[in-house]
Amino acid sequence: MNSTQTTALIIIILYMVLTVCIGLFASYKQKKNAGRKSNEDFLMAGKSLGPFVLAGTLFAANTGGASTTGVATNVLNQGLSSAWYVIAAGIGFVLVSFIAPYFRRSSSSTVPEIISKRYGKASHIFTAFTSIAALFMATGAQIIATASIINVLTGLDFKTAAIITTVIVILYTMIGGFASVAAANMMHVLFITIGMAVAMLAIVNNSAVGGFGQLFAKAGAMTNSAGQNMDLLSMTKVGFPTIIGYIAMYFMTFPTGQEIVQTFCSAKDGKTAKVGSVLAGVISALFALVPAIIGLVAYVCIDGFGADGPQKNALATATITFAPAIIAGLVLSGIVAATMSSASGNMIGTATMFTNDIFRPYINKGVKDDKKEVWISRIAMVIVGGVGLVIAITASNVISVMMGAFALRSAGPFAAFICGLFYKNVTKRAGFISIVVGTIVAAVWIYALGTPWGLNAMVPGGIVAFIVIFLVSAIDRKLGVPAAPPIEFSEE
């Protein structure tokens, strides 16, 4: 390792140590204030998050490997329009803010639990298993991103780096649960936003890059092997169907994604959930171009970089090559922060669903046992980390993995969730059939048809699910089948 790599690695190690210390302190403080620590305290931070902590946790939970290294990687094929992956997340947070209070007022902890209140056991079990499977995939995506940084810094092969990453994230998450993750996320947000923005400016103003003017001039003149302009500065190269698909993906996956729903449910009240969601959307939209520009530097200013296609270490390589050692350490710490917080959120989300939606109702016969459930939650975290490691070793593109995970967990349940809130005549059977059919359509769209036109699978899956739920509900009501019991919301 050269001096820059060594300095950056030391900073990252110190950052990880600080993260664990913050987690331990937050967990200890909450336990001291609340007495004996229940499983809800461990997984939901006692439902006490204020708007700024909530916004930071939402942003950090969503801004992981796909939103940083994934965006930088895809600049070669999509130009600066790769930033739409994160801009769409900001739009999604703002749209979801209108229904965010319902999560907190539902007195629930998981997406399947909310679904079960309207549609019953079958929908509950199916949604729980698809959501858990999706979080396995999402955890794998975060491991890919973090391991690519360790690979660049140390020269360790990717597999070894992935194993180290997995062990660290599991230990960090198991130590303190959601309270530690939420507390550390405030630090993560500062490193992700301010740290990466400062690093981007330092990278672009390096004499070898020459400032924004020279960078954009070089990028605008770049051609491929066939002599065609690569349109690296385009904000529409990714295509309007993909942009629309991104926005639809986030609008549908935030209300049905456990790591996001769990954060909303941890708000101290419904108003906090709404304000926090809007703040998270603004932060996401402002941040979007930062990783895209760093990725642009890698492909434009490093000779031969990208000759073999998109490189998953584009962001890390540009940072190590063009940023001062300390700033390089800060920006890579920011990426590690993003991926660690997202992976931790995925692990906690999986643990929450397994304990609340599988272990307690079906294995422990409905008996709530906090001591036992905390340990079951920790075991679930280890399992999701192990499965995520396998996915990380066998997959490569972070955004592809994440989009597949989002589609499989949200295409079906989204229609059922929205109708469960606002459609009084929906029936239990209609909800279950729509969840299953929407999920199948999304799977076929991705794995059999290869995502035609670049349109996210949640769009066709969600449309079909809505058609099915209204059609089957209408048929059931004509046959005299009663509507599903409404969800009871608490007053605030």
FENGIPE-V292834 format. One record per pair of residues at least 12 apart in sequence whose ideal C-beta (glycine too) atoms are under 6 Angstrom apart, sorted by the first residue. I is the first residue (numbers start at 1). GAP is how many residues later the second one is. D is the distance in whole Angstrom. If there is no record, write none. Layout:
BEGIN
i=I gap=GAP d=D
i=I gap=GAP d=D
END
This chain:
BEGIN
i=4 gap=316 d=6
i=4 gap=321 d=4
i=4 gap=324 d=6
i=5 gap=148 d=5
i=7 gap=318 d=4
i=7 gap=322 d=6
i=8 gap=145 d=6
i=8 gap=320 d=5
i=8 gap=321 d=4
i=8 gap=324 d=5
i=9 gap=144 d=5
i=11 gap=318 d=3
i=11 gap=322 d=6
i=12 gap=320 d=6
i=12 gap=321 d=5
i=12 gap=324 d=6
i=15 gap=318 d=4
i=19 gap=165 d=5
i=20 gap=152 d=6
i=22 gap=161 d=5
i=22 gap=162 d=5
i=23 gap=152 d=6
i=23 gap=153 d=4
i=23 gap=157 d=3
i=23 gap=161 d=5
i=26 gap=153 d=5
i=26 gap=154 d=5
i=26 gap=157 d=4
i=27 gap=149 d=3
i=27 gap=152 d=5
i=27 gap=153 d=5
i=30 gap=149 d=5
i=38 gap=332 d=4
i=39 gap=331 d=5
i=39 gap=334 d=4
i=39 gap=335 d=5
i=42 gap=135 d=4
i=42 gap=332 d=5
i=43 gap=134 d=6
i=43 gap=135 d=5
i=43 gap=305 d=6
i=43 gap=309 d=5
i=44 gap=134 d=6
i=44 gap=222 d=5
i=45 gap=133 d=5
i=45 gap=134 d=5
i=45 gap=137 d=5
i=45 gap=221 d=5
i=47 gap=219 d=5
i=48 gap=220 d=5
i=49 gap=217 d=5
i=49 gap=218 d=5
i=51 gap=221 d=5
i=51 gap=224 d=4
i=51 gap=225 d=5
i=53 gap=129 d=6
i=54 gap=213 d=5
i=54 gap=222 d=3
i=55 gap=221 d=4
i=55 gap=224 d=4
i=55 gap=225 d=5
i=56 gap=129 d=5
i=56 gap=130 d=5
i=56 gap=133 d=4
i=57 gap=125 d=5
i=57 gap=128 d=5
i=57 gap=206 d=5
i=58 gap=205 d=5
i=58 gap=222 d=4
i=59 gap=130 d=6
i=59 gap=221 d=5
i=59 gap=224 d=5
i=60 gap=125 d=4
i=60 gap=128 d=5
i=60 gap=129 d=6
i=60 gap=281 d=4
i=61 gap=198 d=5
i=61 gap=281 d=6
i=61 gap=284 d=4
i=62 gap=27 d=6
i=63 gap=129 d=6
i=63 gap=275 d=5
i=64 gap=78 d=5
i=64 gap=274 d=5
i=64 gap=275 d=5
i=64 gap=278 d=3
i=65 gap=76 d=5
i=65 gap=77 d=5
i=65 gap=79 d=6
i=65 gap=80 d=2
i=65 gap=274 d=5
i=65 gap=333 d=5
i=66 gap=75 d=6
i=66 gap=332 d=5
i=66 gap=333 d=5
i=66 gap=336 d=4
i=67 gap=19 d=5
i=68 gap=223 d=5
i=68 gap=267 d=5
i=68 gap=270 d=5
i=69 gap=76 d=4
i=69 gap=246 d=5
i=70 gap=328 d=4
i=70 gap=329 d=4
i=71 gap=14 d=6
i=71 gap=220 d=4
i=71 gap=221 d=5
i=72 gap=219 d=5
i=72 gap=222 d=6
i=72 gap=223 d=3
i=72 gap=242 d=5
i=72 gap=243 d=4
i=73 gap=237 d=5
i=73 gap=239 d=5
i=73 gap=241 d=5
i=75 gap=217 d=6
i=75 gap=220 d=4
i=75 gap=221 d=5
i=75 gap=224 d=6
i=76 gap=223 d=5
i=76 gap=230 d=5
i=76 gap=234 d=5
i=78 gap=159 d=5
i=78 gap=160 d=5
i=79 gap=152 d=5
i=79 gap=153 d=4
i=79 gap=155 d=4
i=79 gap=158 d=4
i=80 gap=153 d=6
i=80 gap=155 d=6
i=80 gap=212 d=5
i=81 gap=153 d=6
i=81 gap=154 d=5
i=81 gap=155 d=6
i=81 gap=156 d=5
i=81 gap=157 d=4
i=82 gap=210 d=5
i=83 gap=205 d=4
i=83 gap=206 d=5
i=83 gap=209 d=4
i=84 gap=154 d=6
i=84 gap=159 d=5
i=84 gap=162 d=6
i=85 gap=161 d=6
i=86 gap=198 d=6
i=86 gap=202 d=4
i=87 gap=198 d=5
i=87 gap=201 d=4
i=88 gap=158 d=4
i=88 gap=159 d=5
i=88 gap=162 d=5
i=89 gap=161 d=5
i=89 gap=195 d=5
i=90 gap=191 d=4
i=90 gap=194 d=4
i=90 gap=195 d=3
i=91 gap=156 d=5
i=92 gap=158 d=3
i=92 gap=159 d=5
i=92 gap=162 d=5
i=93 gap=184 d=5
i=93 gap=187 d=5
i=93 gap=188 d=3
i=94 gap=184 d=6
i=94 gap=187 d=4
i=95 gap=156 d=5
i=96 gap=158 d=4
i=96 gap=159 d=6
i=96 gap=181 d=6
i=97 gap=177 d=5
i=97 gap=180 d=4
i=97 gap=181 d=5
i=100 gap=164 d=5
i=100 gap=173 d=4
i=100 gap=174 d=5
i=100 gap=177 d=5
i=101 gap=169 d=3
i=101 gap=172 d=5
i=101 gap=173 d=6
i=102 gap=319 d=6
i=103 gap=158 d=6
i=103 gap=161 d=4
i=103 gap=162 d=5
i=104 gap=161 d=6
i=104 gap=163 d=5
i=104 gap=166 d=5
i=104 gap=169 d=5
i=105 gap=165 d=5
i=105 gap=384 d=4
i=105 gap=385 d=5
i=107 gap=383 d=6
i=109 gap=156 d=6
i=109 gap=243 d=6
i=109 gap=247 d=5
i=110 gap=148 d=6
i=110 gap=242 d=6
i=110 gap=243 d=5
i=110 gap=246 d=5
i=110 gap=247 d=6
i=111 gap=20 d=6
i=111 gap=145 d=5
i=111 gap=147 d=6
i=111 gap=150 d=5
i=112 gap=12 d=5
i=112 gap=15 d=4
i=112 gap=16 d=4
i=112 gap=245 d=4
i=113 gap=243 d=6
i=115 gap=12 d=5
i=117 gap=370 d=5
i=118 gap=302 d=4
i=118 gap=366 d=5
i=118 gap=369 d=6
i=119 gap=309 d=5
i=119 gap=312 d=4
i=119 gap=313 d=6
i=119 gap=365 d=6
i=120 gap=308 d=5
i=122 gap=310 d=5
i=123 gap=308 d=5
i=123 gap=309 d=5
i=123 gap=312 d=6
i=126 gap=309 d=6
i=127 gap=286 d=5
i=128 gap=225 d=5
i=128 gap=229 d=4
i=128 gap=230 d=6
i=130 gap=278 d=6
i=130 gap=279 d=5
i=130 gap=309 d=6
i=131 gap=127 d=6
i=131 gap=222 d=6
i=131 gap=278 d=5
i=132 gap=218 d=5
i=132 gap=221 d=6
i=134 gap=271 d=4
i=134 gap=274 d=5
i=134 gap=275 d=3
i=135 gap=211 d=5
i=135 gap=214 d=6
i=135 gap=215 d=5
i=136 gap=248 d=6
i=136 gap=251 d=4
i=136 gap=252 d=6
i=137 gap=254 d=6
i=137 gap=264 d=6
i=137 gap=268 d=4
i=138 gap=208 d=5
i=138 gap=267 d=5
i=139 gap=204 d=5
i=139 gap=207 d=4
i=139 gap=245 d=6
i=139 gap=249 d=3
i=140 gap=248 d=4
i=140 gap=251 d=3
i=140 gap=252 d=4
i=141 gap=257 d=5
i=141 gap=260 d=4
i=141 gap=261 d=5
i=142 gap=197 d=4
i=142 gap=200 d=5
i=142 gap=201 d=4
i=143 gap=19 d=5
i=143 gap=22 d=5
i=143 gap=23 d=6
i=143 gap=245 d=5
i=143 gap=249 d=4
i=144 gap=248 d=5
i=144 gap=254 d=5
i=145 gap=194 d=5
i=145 gap=253 d=6
i=146 gap=19 d=4
i=146 gap=190 d=6
i=146 gap=193 d=4
i=147 gap=14 d=4
i=147 gap=15 d=4
i=147 gap=18 d=5
i=148 gap=164 d=5
i=148 gap=165 d=5
i=149 gap=167 d=5
i=149 gap=183 d=5
i=149 gap=186 d=6
i=152 gap=161 d=5
i=152 gap=164 d=4
i=152 gap=165 d=6
i=159 gap=234 d=6
i=162 gap=227 d=6
i=162 gap=230 d=5
i=162 gap=231 d=6
i=166 gap=219 d=5
i=166 gap=223 d=4
i=169 gap=171 d=6
i=169 gap=174 d=5
i=170 gap=212 d=6
i=170 gap=215 d=4
i=173 gap=171 d=4
i=173 gap=174 d=5
i=173 gap=208 d=5
i=174 gap=204 d=5
i=174 gap=207 d=6
i=178 gap=170 d=5
i=181 gap=163 d=5
i=185 gap=156 d=5
i=188 gap=149 d=4
i=188 gap=153 d=5
i=191 gap=142 d=6
i=191 gap=143 d=4
i=191 gap=146 d=5
i=192 gap=142 d=5
i=192 gap=145 d=6
i=192 gap=146 d=5
i=193 gap=94 d=6
i=195 gap=135 d=4
i=195 gap=136 d=6
i=195 gap=139 d=4
i=196 gap=94 d=5
i=196 gap=135 d=5
i=196 gap=138 d=5
i=197 gap=93 d=6
i=199 gap=124 d=5
i=199 gap=128 d=5
i=199 gap=132 d=3
i=200 gap=90 d=5
i=200 gap=93 d=6
i=200 gap=94 d=6
i=202 gap=121 d=5
i=202 gap=125 d=5
i=203 gap=94 d=6
i=203 gap=119 d=4
i=203 gap=120 d=5
i=206 gap=116 d=4
i=209 gap=88 d=6
i=209 gap=92 d=5
i=209 gap=113 d=6
i=218 gap=82 d=5
i=219 gap=13 d=4
i=219 gap=14 d=5
i=219 gap=77 d=6
i=219 gap=81 d=5
i=220 gap=13 d=6
i=239 gap=215 d=5
i=241 gap=212 d=5
i=241 gap=213 d=5
i=241 gap=214 d=4
i=242 gap=212 d=4
i=245 gap=210 d=5
i=245 gap=211 d=3
i=245 gap=214 d=6
i=248 gap=210 d=6
i=248 gap=211 d=5
i=249 gap=157 d=5
i=249 gap=207 d=5
i=249 gap=209 d=5
i=252 gap=158 d=5
i=252 gap=162 d=4
i=252 gap=206 d=5
i=252 gap=210 d=6
i=253 gap=153 d=4
i=253 gap=157 d=4
i=255 gap=162 d=6
i=256 gap=154 d=4
i=256 gap=157 d=5
i=256 gap=158 d=5
i=256 gap=161 d=6
i=258 gap=91 d=4
i=258 gap=95 d=6
i=259 gap=86 d=4
i=259 gap=87 d=6
i=259 gap=90 d=4
i=262 gap=87 d=6
i=262 gap=90 d=6
i=269 gap=223 d=5
i=270 gap=222 d=5
i=291 gap=24 d=6
i=294 gap=21 d=5
i=294 gap=24 d=5
i=295 gap=19 d=5
i=295 gap=20 d=6
i=297 gap=21 d=5
i=298 gap=16 d=4
i=298 gap=19 d=6
i=298 gap=20 d=4
i=319 gap=12 d=5
i=347 gap=34 d=4
i=347 gap=37 d=5
i=350 gap=30 d=6
i=350 gap=34 d=4
i=351 gap=26 d=4
i=351 gap=29 d=4
i=351 gap=30 d=5
i=354 gap=26 d=5
i=355 gap=18 d=5
i=355 gap=21 d=5
i=355 gap=22 d=5
i=359 gap=17 d=5
i=404 gap=42 d=6
i=407 gap=35 d=4
i=407 gap=50 d=4
i=407 gap=51 d=5
i=410 gap=48 d=6
i=411 gap=27 d=5
i=411 gap=28 d=6
i=411 gap=31 d=4
i=411 gap=47 d=5
i=411 gap=50 d=3
i=411 gap=51 d=5
i=412 gap=23 d=4
i=412 gap=26 d=3
i=412 gap=27 d=4
i=412 gap=53 d=5
i=413 gap=22 d=5
i=414 gap=48 d=5
i=415 gap=19 d=5
i=415 gap=50 d=4
i=415 gap=51 d=4
i=415 gap=54 d=5
i=416 gap=15 d=4
i=416 gap=18 d=6
i=416 gap=19 d=5
i=419 gap=50 d=5
i=425 gap=48 d=6
i=425 gap=52 d=6
i=425 gap=58 d=5
i=426 gap=47 d=5
i=426 gap=58 d=6
i=427 gap=46 d=5
i=427 gap=49 d=4
i=427 gap=54 d=5
i=427 gap=56 d=6
i=427 gap=57 d=6
i=428 gap=56 d=5
i=429 gap=47 d=6
i=430 gap=39 d=5
i=430 gap=42 d=4
i=430 gap=43 d=4
i=433 gap=35 d=6
i=433 gap=39 d=5
i=434 gap=31 d=4
i=434 gap=34 d=4
i=434 gap=35 d=4
i=437 gap=31 d=5
i=438 gap=23 d=5
i=438 gap=26 d=6
i=438 gap=27 d=3
i=441 gap=19 d=6
i=441 gap=20 d=4
i=441 gap=23 d=5
i=442 gap=15 d=4
i=442 gap=19 d=3
i=445 gap=12 d=4
i=445 gap=15 d=5
END
